[in-house]
């Protein structure tokens, strides 16, 4: 599904479904269905071509016609889905036998009524399509899809901003110096001048971040050092012939004075550039490259002549940057530089700070702009000429999409280039982000499942919908349109944010295309159209009277989302009968939430209800929702949910009912508290869930029989990527587990088993069996050196929380062999640790892990000891080290240990966390004695890591 084609893509298959004998349509109706199928395929193919054209270039009549088709497609899909859910509806969920019999009888009559209704509806759809087809033919839309190209050239707003600010750049110096340093890497002195390679660096970042400005600053600083230079902009809608002519003209304006009037083709121009650059030391900037094929064509002309030439490219896309050279990811301006730029634009070149400025408003303005220079310049233009007391009003009432302000409109133009460069399916997915409030952290998994429920992701044979959704998500990141939210500890991408500037554009486009109607937030008072398909409430009171009018006035709503709202009406969202997505997030209800009619929303694909201070009473009628894919609720689940055979994601507050094994389509199962009233049956039923990717649960304890069932079920779930068990501890005999066939799935990247106390390290936890394991929480009672080194060789392990009762030493760690925790960023252990270099002439290091009870392996060292050989690193990427200190084991000799932990072997360390285990020893003196040498060690480290000490009693 795309913004242009609406629901057309899913209509044709549903029409074919009606031709099956089970629906018992009359012969005449079947013929009409066949005609509709053929006509819809023709329209869909034409709109597919329309979708490939940037919306701003479409003929006005084509836009109007496409909107009418899109809205008609939604209406058609609603009619067909209503018929299908009534005819295909499952068995009644009432426990009473008499009631079930009565409902079955009623269902026979309702099916007959539904068939008569669909016959009339198909007749109306046919008439509507005939009118649309006639209009398409009358207006000759197939021949007039695009507007005529403008005859005059326009200047890119980014280039205008660069020219305007060229003499008073702010915040560019540091980035320029970093970029120049990348262009001029240090080379051995014996490298001859004529053997220096052509260095290429690509600047990447979102539109408006200042990539062109930075490239121009570096260009102006260095171009005098080269034989020739050129600065050429490519752009989204480029002509390669013109690009190569621009390069030649910039390289030598006298020689190529008339180049733009020649009729040379691309091949000839490439050869001309090559010949010109043959023996010259050149510096060329290729600005605003949009795709890899364009760069590859340009690269052909840039000869490698060993003269030490330099090439800079700028792009919004990471895939282009990776192809074009070393990547320089341009960072947003700091808050200080953002404020300087804002003041300079408002108050003139001096950019003076004013003591009486409303500081809170300024901070909000700077935060809203997010360090994007183009956004700051736009906001300054909106504030210029306004009195200071009006600034807050300006900030709250208008955004970057404001009409009537030239700079705001140019900002939207710059961003729209990225939007219109997207393929149709990604435009739809990006527009959907306008559902969310400003500064909201959008969870990746929830967003993807909502895309699936909305029908935005077209399944391909052999590819699961969630995996396809991840590709869409990553593509939006690659194009710099969303900001990544990473887990600081293990580096995994957990979600995204949308810059306010991008969000304003998405809201503007969503409103124009009737894609999403937003009530609340910065769009308070905006009326929602009666044909709104998607509705979102943000930070507002959804009052009963308004809700009544809303439900009656917007009968076509298929997606309803509420963020952080106070909802007065108890059941307003239950009366949107065509709802596919219902997402209630962090809301409060005045009188509790009554969900008796939830089972009437037969179109639901996605249901999430999470609000403050309430425990949900979920009705048994939940089992009626046969199309439901995602169920994410607090409260106790009714037994009827095991009838939901299309369910792919189930997230519950408490345990699941018996029969969970029937949900064979499940890909994600998360249970916050416990797992089931009958855990033994739960473990057995897991074996049927062979599609699971995510499994999270807890138990109140297990016996050997239950553990056997769990291990046997694990062997069937070979698609698992994420496993977390949170519960009271299990005591697990590793030998017994391995005897019944214990093996972990190869795709596993997250294993959270801190509550499973394994007697020894299982043989399946090794680098060959788990090549992509990145997060590991493990309790192994007995470990040895081989076990520790086996964990150290896990190739992408970023996070390790290890608990053991053993004292272990990993000796002879050689940093040069890159086999010891090379990717690890976070290391937490329940023991004392020390990194020690035994021999002053040997670069190898030992890691000691001491339980405080066994003979100590910890070595003492005088602070003035010197080493002839110092290893470069042991854990080169470790940022956080978290370990225990046993006071009783140190026997008051705190400095000897705390001053010699070996932090110098951890070059990336930024945080040291220490858990003091005292066994009742007094705090004051011992803590101070510990803290002093630890602070000194942190002070001596080049990164000056922070120190966090706390007690565990």
Buried (B, 14 or more C-beta within 10 A) or exposed (E): BBBBBBBBBBBBEBBEBBEEEEBEBEEEBBEBBBBBBEBBBEBBEBBBEBBEBBBEEBBEBBBBBBBBBBBBBBBBBBBBBBBBBBBBBBEBBBEEEEEBEEBEEEBEEBBEEBBEBBBEBBEEBBEBBEEBBEBBEEBEBEEBBEEEEEEEEEEBBBBBBBEEBEEEBBBBEEBBEBBBEBBEEEEEEEEEEEEBBBBBBBBBBBBBBBBBBBBBBBBEEBBEEBEBBBBBBBBBEBEBBBBBBBBBBBBEEEEBEEBEEEEBEBEEBBBBBBEBBEEBBBBBBBBBBBBBEBBEBBBBBBBEBBBBBBBBBBBBBBBBBBBBBEBBEBBBBEBEBBBBBBBBBBBEEEBEEEEEBBEEBBEBBBBBBBBBBBBBBBBBBBBEEEEEEEBBEBBEEBBBBBEEBEBBBBBBBBBBBBBBBBEBBBBBBBBBBBBBBBEBEBEBBBBBBBBBBBBBBEEEEEEBBBEBBBEBBBBBBBBBBBBEBEBEBBBBBBBBBBBBBBBBBBBBBBBEBBBBBBBBBBBEEEEBEEBBBBBBBBBBEBBBEBBEEBBEEBBBBBBBBBBBBBBBBBBBBBBBBBBBBBBBBEBBBEEEBEBEEBBBBBBBBBBBBBBEEBEBEBBBBBBBBBBBBBBBBBBBBBBBBBBBEEBBBBBBBBBBBBBBBBBEBBBBBBBBEBBBEEBBBBBBBBBBBBBBBBBBBBBEEBEEEBBBBBBBBBBBBBBBBBBBBBBEEBBBEBEBBBEEEBBBBBBBBBBBBBBBBBBBBBEBBBBEBBBBBBBBBBBBBBBBBEBBBBBBBBBBBBBBBBBBBBBBBBBEBBBEEEBBBBBBBBBBBBBBBBBBBEEEEBBBBBBBBBBBEEEBBBBEEEEEEEEEEEBEBBBBBBBBBBBBBBBEBBEEEBBBBBBBBBBBBBBBBBBBBBBBBBEEBEEEEBBEBBBBBBBBBBEEBEBEBEBEBEBEE
